[in-house]
Amino acid sequence: MANLLVRNVDESLVQSLRERAAAHGRSAEAEHRDILAKALRTPKRKSFVEVLQSMPEVGEDSDFDRIDDGDAPRVFG
């Protein structure tokens, strides 16, 4: 395992790290490792189904029916 030393960190950030670590019941060092791992881990790719399921409901299918008023020029033949 490698060691990581971070210098010149604002004291308010260090205090926030200590408070967050205490809230999770672990040391500031363990909390720091967890934050780094979550931030740098490759994000899991969503499946196509998961992407579709995450799309919001925006209306009924009929809301998107094409209206052919006959005045629009034909673009594709």
Jmol script that loads the backbone (N, CA, C; Angstrom):
load data "model"
ATOM      1  N   MET A   1       0.833  -1.184   0.000  1.00  0.00           N
ATOM      2  CA  MET A   1       0.000   0.000   0.000  1.00  0.00           C
ATOM      3  C   MET A   1       0.876   1.244   0.000  1.00  0.00           C
ATOM      4  N   ALA A   2       0.442   2.226  -0.748  1.00  0.00           N
ATOM      5  CA  ALA A   2       1.167   3.496  -0.832  1.00  0.00           C
ATOM      6  C   ALA A   2       0.674   4.444   0.253  1.00  0.00           C
ATOM      7  N   ASN A   3       1.489   5.417   0.554  1.00  0.00           N
ATOM      8  CA  ASN A   3       1.116   6.478   1.489  1.00  0.00           C
ATOM      9  C   ASN A   3       0.857   7.748   0.702  1.00  0.00           C
ATOM     10  N   LEU A   4      -0.053   8.551   1.206  1.00  0.00           N
ATOM     11  CA  LEU A   4      -0.402   9.800   0.545  1.00  0.00           C
ATOM     12  C   LEU A   4      -0.352  10.909   1.588  1.00  0.00           C
ATOM     13  N   LEU A   5       0.402  11.939   1.287  1.00  0.00           N
ATOM     14  CA  LEU A   5       0.515  13.083   2.178  1.00  0.00           C
ATOM     15  C   LEU A   5      -0.057  14.299   1.456  1.00  0.00           C
ATOM     16  N   VAL A   6      -1.019  14.963   2.078  1.00  0.00           N
ATOM     17  CA  VAL A   6      -1.644  16.133   1.478  1.00  0.00           C
ATOM     18  C   VAL A   6      -1.285  17.332   2.339  1.00  0.00           C
ATOM     19  N   ARG A   7      -0.619  18.290   1.735  1.00  0.00           N
ATOM     20  CA  ARG A   7      -0.175  19.486   2.464  1.00  0.00           C
ATOM     21  C   ARG A   7      -1.086  20.669   2.155  1.00  0.00           C
ATOM     22  N   ASN A   8      -1.026  21.653   3.025  1.00  0.00           N
ATOM     23  CA  ASN A   8      -1.712  22.937   2.840  1.00  0.00           C
ATOM     24  C   ASN A   8      -3.221  22.787   2.658  1.00  0.00           C
ATOM     25  N   VAL A   9      -3.817  21.945   3.484  1.00  0.00           N
ATOM     26  CA  VAL A   9      -5.261  21.763   3.454  1.00  0.00           C
ATOM     27  C   VAL A   9      -5.878  22.762   4.427  1.00  0.00           C
ATOM     28  N   ASP A  10      -6.907  23.451   3.984  1.00  0.00           N
ATOM     29  CA  ASP A  10      -7.583  24.427   4.819  1.00  0.00           C
ATOM     30  C   ASP A  10      -8.093  23.755   6.098  1.00  0.00           C
ATOM     31  N   GLU A  11      -7.899  24.415   7.211  1.00  0.00           N
ATOM     32  CA  GLU A  11      -8.276  23.845   8.515  1.00  0.00           C
ATOM     33  C   GLU A  11      -9.770  23.526   8.595  1.00  0.00           C
ATOM     34  N   SER A  12     -10.589  24.314   7.928  1.00  0.00           N
ATOM     35  CA  SER A  12     -12.029  24.034   7.969  1.00  0.00           C
ATOM     36  C   SER A  12     -12.354  22.713   7.263  1.00  0.00           C
ATOM     37  N   LEU A  13     -11.597  22.375   6.213  1.00  0.00           N
ATOM     38  CA  LEU A  13     -11.784  21.088   5.546  1.00  0.00           C
ATOM     39  C   LEU A  13     -11.359  19.934   6.441  1.00  0.00           C
ATOM     40  N   VAL A  14     -10.263  20.132   7.137  1.00  0.00           N
ATOM     41  CA  VAL A  14      -9.785  19.101   8.056  1.00  0.00           C
ATOM     42  C   VAL A  14     -10.816  18.873   9.162  1.00  0.00           C
ATOM     43  N   GLN A  15     -11.375  19.942   9.683  1.00  0.00           N
ATOM     44  CA  GLN A  15     -12.397  19.827  10.718  1.00  0.00           C
ATOM     45  C   GLN A  15     -13.636  19.111  10.178  1.00  0.00           C
ATOM     46  N   SER A  16     -14.034  19.446   8.952  1.00  0.00           N
ATOM     47  CA  SER A  16     -15.182  18.768   8.340  1.00  0.00           C
ATOM     48  C   SER A  16     -14.909  17.283   8.157  1.00  0.00           C
ATOM     49  N   LEU A  17     -13.682  16.946   7.784  1.00  0.00           N
ATOM     50  CA  LEU A  17     -13.300  15.539   7.638  1.00  0.00           C
ATOM     51  C   LEU A  17     -13.392  14.819   8.976  1.00  0.00           C
ATOM     52  N   ARG A  18     -12.904  15.457  10.028  1.00  0.00           N
ATOM     53  CA  ARG A  18     -12.972  14.848  11.369  1.00  0.00           C
ATOM     54  C   ARG A  18     -14.421  14.636  11.809  1.00  0.00           C
ATOM     55  N   GLU A  19     -15.259  15.618  11.551  1.00  0.00           N
ATOM     56  CA  GLU A  19     -16.668  15.507  11.937  1.00  0.00           C
ATOM     57  C   GLU A  19     -17.376  14.415  11.144  1.00  0.00           C
ATOM     58  N   ARG A  20     -17.082  14.358   9.848  1.00  0.00           N
ATOM     59  CA  ARG A  20     -17.686  13.323   9.007  1.00  0.00           C
ATOM     60  C   ARG A  20     -17.220  11.931   9.442  1.00  0.00           C
ATOM     61  N   ALA A  21     -15.941  11.823   9.766  1.00  0.00           N
ATOM     62  CA  ALA A  21     -15.401  10.545  10.235  1.00  0.00           C
ATOM     63  C   ALA A  21     -16.070  10.122  11.540  1.00  0.00           C
ATOM     64  N   ALA A  22     -16.235  11.062  12.452  1.00  0.00           N
ATOM     65  CA  ALA A  22     -16.882  10.751  13.731  1.00  0.00           C
ATOM     66  C   ALA A  22     -18.325  10.306  13.514  1.00  0.00           C
ATOM     67  N   ALA A  23     -19.005  10.952  12.573  1.00  0.00           N
ATOM     68  CA  ALA A  23     -20.395  10.585  12.284  1.00  0.00           C
ATOM     69  C   ALA A  23     -20.488   9.167  11.725  1.00  0.00           C
ATOM     70  N   HIS A  24     -19.433   8.721  11.026  1.00  0.00           N
ATOM     71  CA  HIS A  24     -19.414   7.375  10.472  1.00  0.00           C
ATOM     72  C   HIS A  24     -18.710   6.375  11.390  1.00  0.00           C
ATOM     73  N   GLY A  25     -18.243   6.845  12.528  1.00  0.00           N
ATOM     74  CA  GLY A  25     -17.621   5.955  13.508  1.00  0.00           C
ATOM     75  C   GLY A  25     -16.274   5.410  13.085  1.00  0.00           C
ATOM     76  N   ARG A  26     -15.489   6.208  12.418  1.00  0.00           N
ATOM     77  CA  ARG A  26     -14.157   5.756  12.006  1.00  0.00           C
ATOM     78  C   ARG A  26     -13.163   6.906  12.086  1.00  0.00           C
ATOM     79  N   SER A  27     -11.905   6.585  11.856  1.00  0.00           N
ATOM     80  CA  SER A  27     -10.852   7.603  11.939  1.00  0.00           C
ATOM     81  C   SER A  27     -10.925   8.537  10.729  1.00  0.00           C
ATOM     82  N   ALA A  28     -10.290   9.690  10.887  1.00  0.00           N
ATOM     83  CA  ALA A  28     -10.227  10.639   9.776  1.00  0.00           C
ATOM     84  C   ALA A  28      -9.469  10.019   8.603  1.00  0.00           C
ATOM     85  N   GLU A  29      -8.472   9.222   8.899  1.00  0.00           N
ATOM     86  CA  GLU A  29      -7.702   8.555   7.843  1.00  0.00           C
ATOM     87  C   GLU A  29      -8.568   7.563   7.071  1.00  0.00           C
ATOM     88  N   ALA A  30      -9.373   6.790   7.786  1.00  0.00           N
ATOM     89  CA  ALA A  30     -10.277   5.838   7.127  1.00  0.00           C
ATOM     90  C   ALA A  30     -11.336   6.581   6.311  1.00  0.00           C
ATOM     91  N   GLU A  31     -11.818   7.679   6.836  1.00  0.00           N
ATOM     92  CA  GLU A  31     -12.803   8.480   6.116  1.00  0.00           C
ATOM     93  C   GLU A  31     -12.192   9.052   4.834  1.00  0.00           C
ATOM     94  N   HIS A  32     -10.963   9.527   4.933  1.00  0.00           N
ATOM     95  CA  HIS A  32     -10.249  10.070   3.786  1.00  0.00           C
ATOM     96  C   HIS A  32     -10.085   8.995   2.712  1.00  0.00           C
ATOM     97  N   ARG A  33      -9.711   7.784   3.105  1.00  0.00           N
ATOM     98  CA  ARG A  33      -9.573   6.682   2.145  1.00  0.00           C
ATOM     99  C   ARG A  33     -10.900   6.403   1.449  1.00  0.00           C
ATOM    100  N   ASP A  34     -11.980   6.392   2.217  1.00  0.00           N
ATOM    101  CA  ASP A  34     -13.297   6.116   1.656  1.00  0.00           C
ATOM    102  C   ASP A  34     -13.708   7.200   0.659  1.00  0.00           C
ATOM    103  N   ILE A  35     -13.477   8.458   0.997  1.00  0.00           N
ATOM    104  CA  ILE A  35     -13.816   9.568   0.105  1.00  0.00           C
ATOM    105  C   ILE A  35     -13.027   9.455  -1.206  1.00  0.00           C
ATOM    106  N   LEU A  36     -11.733   9.181  -1.103  1.00  0.00           N
ATOM    107  CA  LEU A  36     -10.904   9.041  -2.299  1.00  0.00           C
ATOM    108  C   LEU A  36     -11.357   7.872  -3.162  1.00  0.00           C
ATOM    109  N   ALA A  37     -11.641   6.737  -2.530  1.00  0.00           N
ATOM    110  CA  ALA A  37     -12.074   5.557  -3.284  1.00  0.00           C
ATOM    111  C   ALA A  37     -13.373   5.824  -4.027  1.00  0.00           C
ATOM    112  N   LYS A  38     -14.335   6.453  -3.368  1.00  0.00           N
ATOM    113  CA  LYS A  38     -15.614   6.743  -4.015  1.00  0.00           C
ATOM    114  C   LYS A  38     -15.459   7.754  -5.136  1.00  0.00           C
ATOM    115  N   ALA A  39     -14.589   8.733  -4.954  1.00  0.00           N
ATOM    116  CA  ALA A  39     -14.415   9.780  -5.956  1.00  0.00           C
ATOM    117  C   ALA A  39     -13.654   9.285  -7.180  1.00  0.00           C
ATOM    118  N   LEU A  40     -12.751   8.354  -6.995  1.00  0.00           N
ATOM    119  CA  LEU A  40     -11.875   7.957  -8.085  1.00  0.00           C
ATOM    120  C   LEU A  40     -12.222   6.619  -8.711  1.00  0.00           C
ATOM    121  N   ARG A  41     -13.113   5.880  -8.113  1.00  0.00           N
ATOM    122  CA  ARG A  41     -13.518   4.596  -8.660  1.00  0.00           C
ATOM    123  C   ARG A  41     -14.226   4.817  -9.998  1.00  0.00           C
ATOM    124  N   THR A  42     -13.972   3.933 -10.944  1.00  0.00           N
ATOM    125  CA  THR A  42     -14.650   4.033 -12.237  1.00  0.00           C
ATOM    126  C   THR A  42     -16.138   3.842 -12.027  1.00  0.00           C
ATOM    127  N   PRO A  43     -16.944   4.759 -12.544  1.00  0.00           N
ATOM    128  CA  PRO A  43     -18.384   4.615 -12.334  1.00  0.00           C
ATOM    129  C   PRO A  43     -18.937   3.396 -13.066  1.00  0.00           C
ATOM    130  N   LYS A  44     -19.899   2.750 -12.450  1.00  0.00           N
ATOM    131  CA  LYS A  44     -20.547   1.587 -13.049  1.00  0.00           C
ATOM    132  C   LYS A  44     -21.406   2.069 -14.211  1.00  0.00           C
ATOM    133  N   ARG A  45     -21.265   1.408 -15.354  1.00  0.00           N
ATOM    134  CA  ARG A  45     -22.079   1.771 -16.507  1.00  0.00           C
ATOM    135  C   ARG A  45     -23.487   1.248 -16.316  1.00  0.00           C
ATOM    136  N   LYS A  46     -24.454   2.074 -16.675  1.00  0.00           N
ATOM    137  CA  LYS A  46     -25.846   1.663 -16.592  1.00  0.00           C
ATOM    138  C   LYS A  46     -26.199   0.859 -17.834  1.00  0.00           C
ATOM    139  N   SER A  47     -27.065  -0.109 -17.650  1.00  0.00           N
ATOM    140  CA  SER A  47     -27.557  -0.855 -18.802  1.00  0.00           C
ATOM    141  C   SER A  47     -28.559   0.009 -19.560  1.00  0.00           C
ATOM    142  N   PHE A  48     -28.864  -0.391 -20.781  1.00  0.00           N
ATOM    143  CA  PHE A  48     -29.829   0.343 -21.586  1.00  0.00           C
ATOM    144  C   PHE A  48     -31.180   0.385 -20.881  1.00  0.00           C
ATOM    145  N   VAL A  49     -31.564  -0.716 -20.264  1.00  0.00           N
ATOM    146  CA  VAL A  49     -32.837  -0.786 -19.538  1.00  0.00           C
ATOM    147  C   VAL A  49     -32.836   0.210 -18.380  1.00  0.00           C
ATOM    148  N   GLU A  50     -31.719   0.296 -17.633  1.00  0.00           N
ATOM    149  CA  GLU A  50     -31.633   1.236 -16.513  1.00  0.00           C
ATOM    150  C   GLU A  50     -31.737   2.683 -16.992  1.00  0.00           C
ATOM    151  N   VAL A  51     -31.128   2.985 -18.130  1.00  0.00           N
ATOM    152  CA  VAL A  51     -31.212   4.341 -18.681  1.00  0.00           C
ATOM    153  C   VAL A  51     -32.652   4.653 -19.056  1.00  0.00           C
ATOM    154  N   LEU A  52     -33.314   3.710 -19.738  1.00  0.00           N
ATOM    155  CA  LEU A  52     -34.706   3.935 -20.119  1.00  0.00           C
ATOM    156  C   LEU A  52     -35.598   4.103 -18.895  1.00  0.00           C
ATOM    157  N   GLN A  53     -35.361   3.295 -17.863  1.00  0.00           N
ATOM    158  CA  GLN A  53     -36.187   3.381 -16.660  1.00  0.00           C
ATOM    159  C   GLN A  53     -35.952   4.672 -15.894  1.00  0.00           C
ATOM    160  N   SER A  54     -34.811   5.298 -16.080  1.00  0.00           N
ATOM    161  CA  SER A  54     -34.519   6.539 -15.364  1.00  0.00           C
ATOM    162  C   SER A  54     -35.105   7.768 -16.056  1.00  0.00           C
ATOM    163  N   MET A  55     -35.633   7.591 -17.254  1.00  0.00           N
ATOM    164  CA  MET A  55     -36.221   8.724 -17.977  1.00  0.00           C
ATOM    165  C   MET A  55     -37.543   9.110 -17.326  1.00  0.00           C
ATOM    166  N   PRO A  56     -37.771  10.405 -17.146  1.00  0.00           N
ATOM    167  CA  PRO A  56     -39.003  10.845 -16.491  1.00  0.00           C
ATOM    168  C   PRO A  56     -40.222  10.681 -17.395  1.00  0.00           C
ATOM    169  N   GLU A  57     -41.364  10.517 -16.764  1.00  0.00           N
ATOM    170  CA  GLU A  57     -42.628  10.495 -17.497  1.00  0.00           C
ATOM    171  C   GLU A  57     -42.941  11.937 -17.907  1.00  0.00           C
ATOM    172  N   VAL A  58     -43.078  12.182 -19.207  1.00  0.00           N
ATOM    173  CA  VAL A  58     -43.296  13.554 -19.669  1.00  0.00           C
ATOM    174  C   VAL A  58     -44.613  13.732 -20.410  1.00  0.00           C
ATOM    175  N   GLY A  59     -45.410  12.703 -20.482  1.00  0.00           N
ATOM    176  CA  GLY A  59     -46.695  12.847 -21.153  1.00  0.00           C
ATOM    177  C   GLY A  59     -47.195  11.520 -21.678  1.00  0.00           C
ATOM    178  N   GLU A  60     -48.320  11.586 -22.310  1.00  0.00           N
ATOM    179  CA  GLU A  60     -48.928  10.413 -22.926  1.00  0.00           C
ATOM    180  C   GLU A  60     -48.359  10.242 -24.332  1.00  0.00           C
ATOM    181  N   ASP A  61     -48.423   9.021 -24.851  1.00  0.00           N
ATOM    182  CA  ASP A  61     -47.941   8.789 -26.209  1.00  0.00           C
ATOM    183  C   ASP A  61     -48.655   9.691 -27.210  1.00  0.00           C
ATOM    184  N   SER A  62     -49.919   9.935 -26.979  1.00  0.00           N
ATOM    185  CA  SER A  62     -50.692  10.766 -27.911  1.00  0.00           C
ATOM    186  C   SER A  62     -50.196  12.215 -27.942  1.00  0.00           C
ATOM    187  N   ASP A  63     -49.499  12.645 -26.894  1.00  0.00           N
ATOM    188  CA  ASP A  63     -48.951  14.007 -26.878  1.00  0.00           C
ATOM    189  C   ASP A  63     -47.884  14.194 -27.952  1.00  0.00           C
ATOM    190  N   PHE A  64     -47.333  13.085 -28.437  1.00  0.00           N
ATOM    191  CA  PHE A  64     -46.230  13.150 -29.384  1.00  0.00           C
ATOM    192  C   PHE A  64     -46.633  12.701 -30.787  1.00  0.00           C
ATOM    193  N   ASP A  65     -47.931  12.542 -31.015  1.00  0.00           N
ATOM    194  CA  ASP A  65     -48.407  12.171 -32.345  1.00  0.00           C
ATOM    195  C   ASP A  65     -48.078  13.281 -33.335  1.00  0.00           C
ATOM    196  N   ARG A  66     -47.670  12.867 -34.518  1.00  0.00           N
ATOM    197  CA  ARG A  66     -47.333  13.829 -35.569  1.00  0.00           C
ATOM    198  C   ARG A  66     -48.622  14.391 -36.164  1.00  0.00           C
ATOM    199  N   ILE A  67     -48.648  15.687 -36.311  1.00  0.00           N
ATOM    200  CA  ILE A  67     -49.804  16.348 -36.909  1.00  0.00           C
ATOM    201  C   ILE A  67     -49.428  16.709 -38.343  1.00  0.00           C
ATOM    202  N   ASP A  68     -50.149  16.169 -39.297  1.00  0.00           N
ATOM    203  CA  ASP A  68     -49.882  16.455 -40.700  1.00  0.00           C
ATOM    204  C   ASP A  68     -50.934  17.436 -41.192  1.00  0.00           C
ATOM    205  N   ASP A  69     -50.544  18.708 -41.277  1.00  0.00           N
ATOM    206  CA  ASP A  69     -51.502  19.728 -41.710  1.00  0.00           C
ATOM    207  C   ASP A  69     -51.441  19.962 -43.219  1.00  0.00           C
ATOM    208  N   GLY A  70     -50.557  19.250 -43.904  1.00  0.00           N
ATOM    209  CA  GLY A  70     -50.468  19.341 -45.355  1.00  0.00           C
ATOM    210  C   GLY A  70     -49.693  20.537 -45.863  1.00  0.00           C
ATOM    211  N   ASP A  71     -49.371  21.504 -45.015  1.00  0.00           N
ATOM    212  CA  ASP A  71     -48.677  22.716 -45.462  1.00  0.00           C
ATOM    213  C   ASP A  71     -47.155  22.585 -45.373  1.00  0.00           C
ATOM    214  N   ALA A  72     -46.674  21.666 -44.574  1.00  0.00           N
ATOM    215  CA  ALA A  72     -45.233  21.527 -44.396  1.00  0.00           C
ATOM    216  C   ALA A  72     -44.628  20.860 -45.624  1.00  0.00           C
ATOM    217  N   PRO A  73     -43.457  21.378 -46.075  1.00  0.00           N
ATOM    218  CA  PRO A  73     -42.820  20.757 -47.240  1.00  0.00           C
ATOM    219  C   PRO A  73     -42.302  19.361 -46.886  1.00  0.00           C
ATOM    220  N   ARG A  74     -42.301  18.459 -47.842  1.00  0.00           N
ATOM    221  CA  ARG A  74     -41.802  17.114 -47.625  1.00  0.00           C
ATOM    222  C   ARG A  74     -40.284  17.155 -47.738  1.00  0.00           C
ATOM    223  N   VAL A  75     -39.627  16.710 -46.726  1.00  0.00           N
ATOM    224  CA  VAL A  75     -38.160  16.770 -46.676  1.00  0.00           C
ATOM    225  C   VAL A  75     -37.555  15.504 -47.269  1.00  0.00           C
ATOM    226  N   PHE A  76     -38.135  14.357 -47.007  1.00  0.00           N
ATOM    227  CA  PHE A  76     -37.557  13.091 -47.428  1.00  0.00           C
ATOM    228  C   PHE A  76     -38.391  12.417 -48.517  1.00  0.00           C
ATOM    229  N   GLY A  77     -38.771  13.137 -49.524  1.00  0.00           N
ATOM    230  CA  GLY A  77     -39.417  12.523 -50.686  1.00  0.00           C
ATOM    231  C   GLY A  77     -40.855  12.362 -50.649  1.00  0.00           C
TER     232      GLY A  77
END
end "model"
wireframe off; spacefill off
backbone 0.3
color backbone group
